[in-house]
């Protein structure tokens, strides 16, 4: 729970604040960009919410914060913010909120399907979120893009009995029911394709759904600053060269949405997204 005594002095005066436990995961800035912004290596409240909708978004950011670093100076009813998750992104794809500190605040997503729902990476095992997922049909498959974002996977598996999938190169110490091998794409079911993309980690995998939604973990995100797609050189733990080659293999696929664990999500027509991916590859090849 956020502590007013530890609130950053850079917060503007008012109800909402961020304290010094913030890990700069960017979650709040994505959820409520009119309230939160980056200040050096952490988030702050730069503008107090002015309308009901803004206040609701700020409360949603508070609920989603992995470290409980966002607070209010007066006790507030957060039930509507809690009930907002999973939050619809598009069609049958939702954002789970409730980020986990064990995945450094990574985003996770839920695909609702008649043949069984798919959870991409692990959110925090929050009771309210779990109850809502139960109401939506539970979890049949839990797809883990890489070892960094598995968080509470054991609790979700224990509760829902879901089949956990991860690449064998990232599976050390992580129990799963299905291990992916090599660098060939694997069909996991109707409209679901797992594509190995080593680079950030040796066993990183992205998930393509319906040739429209690409769940990218820490492999690929949208950069508002660059106005296009971007990979993160400073966190290519395994190999930047391998990550560049992995990105080139994604040119064989088409998608409209990029939905990352870290970084900004975005939607563009598939031809524009493909052009942005080409630009990203060319930029990566020029980065040592």
N, C-alpha and C positions, 0 to 999 in steps of 0.2 A: 504494500500500500504506500502510495506516495506521501512524503512528509513535507509539510509546509516549511519546516525549519531547514530543509535541504533544497528548497526551490531555487532554481537559478535566478540570480538578480536580473538577468536579461528578459525574463518573462514580463510582459506588460501587466500592469495591475488589473486585477479582476478575479473572476471565479476560477478559471482553469489555470493550471500551472504544470510545469515539468520539473522534476527534481534531479539531483545529480547521480541517480542510479541509471539514467538513460544510457543505452548502448549504441545509439545512433543507427538503429536498424532501418529507419525511414518509413516504418509502417504508419505512424500517425500522420506524416506529411502526405502520404498517398490517400489516406482515408479522409482527412479534413485539411486540405491544402490552404484554405482561407484562414485557418487558425494557427497551424503549426508550420515552422520552417526550420531549416538547419542553421545552427550557429556554431561555427568551428566544428567540433567533433560530437555534437549532440543536438537535440531538438529543443526548441523553446516555443512558447505561445507568443506570437508576434502581434496577434490581433484577437481580442475576445469575440466570441460569436455574438452576432447582432440579432439574428432571427431564429425562429424555432428550428428550422431545417439545419442551420449551422450548428446550433447547440446539440442537436441529435447526432450530427456527424462527429462533433468533438467527443461526445459521450461514447460513440462507437469506437473511436480511436482509443479512448481510455480503456474500454473493455478488451480491445484487441492487444494492447501493449504487453509484450512478453515479460517485462520486468516490473510491471506495476508502477511505472515512473510518472504516470500522468494522474493528477488529482484535482479535486475541487475543494474550495475553501469552506463550503457548506455541504452538508450531507445532501445527496441528490438521488432521486429514484432513477436507477439505471436499467429498469426492467425492459423498457422499449429498445434500448441499445443492445442489451443481451439477446432479445428476441429477434433482432435484425439479422442474425447469423444463423445459417449460411446466407450470404447476400448474393442475390442473382447477378451474374455478370452478363450472360447472354444465353438465350434459349434454355438449355438444361444444364448449364455450367454455373456453379456458384463458388464464391470466395468464402472460406471458412472463418476468417478472423481468428481470434483466440490464439495468437502466435505463441510459440514456446521459446523460453530462453535457451533451451537445449539445442535449438536450431538457429540461434542468433536472430530470432524473430522472423524466420522465413514464412512466406505465404504458402498456404495449402488450398487445394481446390477439391470440389465434389462434383462428379458427373452423375446425374440421375438417368438411369437406363432401366427399361422393363426387365432386361436380362440380368440385372444386378448393378448396383451403384459402385462407382470407382472413386476412391479417395487418393488424391495425388499428394504425396508427402504428408507428414503428420502435424496436425495442429496440437495445441494443448488439449489434454483430456479433461475438458471442462464439462461438468455435469449438464449444464444447460445446453451446450452444443451437442453432446451425446444424445440427450433426450430428443432434440430436434432431428438429428440424423436418424434416430430410431423411427420417428414419425414419417420420415421420408423414405423409409425402406431399408435402413441399415447400410452396411458396407459389405460388398462381395469381394472386391479386389482392393488391395492397398498397394499402390505403385510408388516405390521409393526411388526418386531420381538419382540419389547418391547418398553416401554415408553421413554427410553433414546434417541432413534434414529429416532423420528418422524419428527424432524426439520421442513421443509416447506411443510408438508403434506397437509395443508389447501390450499396452493397455487396450488399444483399439482391437488388436487381434484377440485378446482374451475376452473382450466384451462381444464383439460381432462375429468372431470366428472367420475373419476375412483371410483370403489368400494373399500373403505378402510376396512382392516381387522386387528383386534387386539384382544388380549385376554381381557376378561372383567376385570380380576384382575389388568390389567395395563391401563385400559381405563379411569380412573378418570380424567376428564378435557380434554379428547381427543375424539373428535367427530369421529365416524366411522359408516359405513353402515352395518357392520357385526361384531358381537362380538362372540368370541370363549369361550366355557365354559369347566370347568373341566380339566381332564388330559388325555382324550381319543383322539387319532389321528382323524383328520377330513379330508375327501377328499374334496378339493376345486374345483376340475375340473379334466380333463384328465391329469394324471401323476403328479398331485400336491397334496401333503399331508402335512398338518400342524400338527406338533407334539409338544404339550405343554411340556416344560422343565423348570419348576420353579427352581429358584436358584439364578441366578444373580438378577432377579426381580421375584416377585411372579407370574407374568403373562407372563414370557418369552416363546416364541414359536419359533421353527425352521421350515424351509420349505424344504421339500424333493421334488426334481423334477426329474422324470424319473428314480428313483432309482440310480441316478448318481451324482446329484448335491445337496449338503446339505448347505443351507444358514443358518448360525449359529448365527448371531447377536453377542452377547457377551457371548454366552454359551461355545463355543469350537473354538479353533484355532490351527494352526500349530506352533510348536516351533522349530526353527532352532537349538537352543542351545541343546534342549533335543532330537532332531531328531524324533519327534513324536507329538502326539496330546496333548493339554494342556488346562486346565481351569484355571481361575485366582482367587485364594483364596482371594486376598485382595479386590476384587470388587464383592464378593458374597453378594450383599446388602441384599438379602432376607434370604438365608440359604445355607450354604455350604453342610450341610447334605442332603437337598432337591436336590441340584444341583448334588450331587453324585448319588442319586437315579434316577434322571432324565437321567444322563449319562448312567446308566445301562439299561434303557428302550431303548436307541438308539441302543443297541446291537441286537435288533430284526430287524434292518434295514440294508441295504447294500447301500454303496455309494462310489464314487471314488474321488469326490471333496469336500473339506471343504472350504467354502467361508464366512469368518467372517466379521462382521462390524469392529471390532478391532482385531488386530493380523494378522498373515500371512496366506494367502491362500495356498493350496497345493493340488496336485493330486497324488494319488497312486492307483495301482490296488485294487479292492474292498476287496480282501482277506487280503492284507497287511494293508489297512486302518482299516479293522475290527480288526486285531491283535493290531494295534496301539491304537484303542479305548479300547480294553481290558486292555492294559498297562496303559492307562490313568485312567481308573476306579480303577485299583489296586493302582496306585499312589495316587489318591484322597482319597481312603479309609485309606491310611496311613498318611494323612495330617490332623492334628487336626483342 
